[in-house]
Amino acid sequence: MSAGEWESDPYFQGAPDDEQLHDVAQIFAKIEYIGIYGEPSNRTAVNDLDKGVWEFKHGWHRLAYFDTPGDGSFEPKERVDDRRVCDPNCEDDYWWYPRMDSVLRLTNGWSKEGQMAPPEAVDLALVIREEDVERDGRQEESD
């Protein structure tokens, strides 16, 4: 997608696809923003999917991610549903976005064709997360 040549994208319009180039640049900007400020740049930048897996989004393109301290552990961060949970005096616009661990790991990407994320894309993100965290744990043990 970053080369504008992702042919399996249902919206692909021929290489180089300007829409793909634009969307990947926008997604990378949203990733960088969260890395700097710890919260999304706007309400539509991210969405929670399942069991602590989230997605960066722009247009119809998605990139799943999760957070971890990088030590082989993982604690799912879900969307906060009640403003009072984060802070009784919370006036932050992004109170619903949980405080993530220091490492965000990207998993897989897809083009969204309907209202919901494809279940197989979410399932793949969960598998990648499990494998990634397990590898971190093995690395910690060998250090």
C-alpha positions in Angstrom: 0.0 0.0 0.0 2.8 2.4 0.8 3.9 2.1 -2.9 0.4 2.5 -4.2 0.5 -1.0 -5.6 -1.7 -3.1 -3.3 -3.7 -4.9 -6.0 -5.9 -6.9 -3.6 -7.4 -3.6 -2.3 -11.0 -3.6 -3.6 -10.7 0.1 -4.3 -7.4 -0.3 -6.3 -7.4 2.0 -9.3 -4.1 1.1 -10.9 -0.5 1.6 -9.9 0.5 3.9 -8.5 -2.9 4.4 -6.7 -3.0 7.9 -5.3 -5.7 7.0 -2.9 -3.5 4.3 -1.3 -0.5 6.7 -1.1 -2.7 9.3 0.6 -4.3 7.0 3.0 -1.1 5.3 4.1 0.5 8.7 4.7 -2.5 9.8 6.8 -2.4 6.5 8.8 1.3 7.0 9.5 0.6 10.6 10.7 -2.1 9.2 13.1 0.4 6.7 14.4 3.0 9.4 15.0 0.5 11.6 16.7 -0.4 9.0 19.2 3.3 8.2 19.7 3.9 11.9 20.6 0.7 12.8 22.5 -0.6 9.5 23.8 -4.1 10.1 22.3 -5.7 10.2 18.9 -5.6 13.3 16.7 -9.3 13.2 16.3 -12.4 11.0 17.1 -12.2 9.1 13.8 -8.5 8.3 13.8 -8.8 5.0 15.8 -11.4 2.4 16.8 -11.4 -0.5 19.2 -12.0 -3.9 17.7 -11.7 -6.8 20.1 -9.8 -7.9 23.2 -7.4 -5.0 23.2 -6.8 -4.8 19.5 -7.4 -1.4 18.0 -7.3 0.0 14.4 -5.9 3.1 12.9 -8.1 4.2 10.1 -8.4 6.6 7.2 -10.9 6.4 4.4 -11.6 2.7 3.9 -8.1 1.5 4.9 -7.3 0.0 8.3 -4.2 -1.0 10.2 -4.6 -3.0 13.4 -2.5 -2.5 16.5 -2.2 -3.4 20.2 -0.1 -2.1 23.1 2.5 -3.9 25.2 5.3 -3.0 27.6 7.4 -5.3 25.4 8.3 -7.7 28.2 6.1 -10.7 27.2 3.1 -9.4 29.0 -0.2 -8.0 27.6 -3.1 -6.4 29.3 -6.0 -5.6 27.0 -7.0 -2.0 26.9 -10.6 -1.5 26.0 -12.5 1.6 25.1 -13.5 3.5 28.3 -17.3 3.6 28.4 -17.8 5.8 31.4 -16.0 9.1 31.7 -16.0 8.8 35.5 -13.7 5.8 35.3 -10.8 7.8 33.9 -11.2 10.7 36.3 -14.2 12.3 38.0 -13.1 15.7 36.8 -12.1 14.6 33.3 -12.6 17.2 30.7 -10.3 15.6 28.1 -12.0 15.1 24.7 -10.4 11.7 24.4 -11.3 10.3 27.8 -12.6 7.2 26.1 -9.1 6.3 24.8 -7.2 4.2 27.4 -3.7 4.9 28.6 -1.7 2.6 26.4 1.6 0.9 27.3 4.8 2.3 25.9 5.0 0.1 22.8 2.4 0.0 20.0 2.7 -3.0 17.7 1.2 -3.0 14.2 -0.3 -6.3 13.1 -2.2 -6.4 9.8 -4.0 -4.1 7.4 -7.1 -4.4 5.2 -9.6 -2.3 3.2 -12.9 -2.1 4.8 -15.8 -2.9 2.6 -18.7 -2.8 5.0 -19.8 -1.3 8.3 -17.8 -3.8 10.4 -14.2 -4.9 10.3 -14.0 -8.3 8.6 -13.9 -11.0 11.3 -11.0 -12.8 9.7 -8.9 -9.6 9.8 -9.6 -9.1 13.5 -8.9 -12.8 14.1 -5.6 -12.5 12.3 -4.7 -9.4 14.4 -5.4 -11.5 17.6 -3.2 -14.3 16.4 -0.4 -11.9 15.5 -0.6 -10.3 18.9 -0.5 -13.6 20.7 2.6 -14.7 18.7 4.3 -11.4 19.2 3.8 -11.2 23.0 4.9 -14.9 23.3 8.1 -14.1 21.4 8.7 -11.1 23.7 8.3 -13.5 26.7 10.8 -15.9 25.3 13.3 -13.1 24.7 12.9 -11.8 28.2 13.6 -15.3 29.6 16.8 -15.7 27.5 18.1 -12.2 28.6 
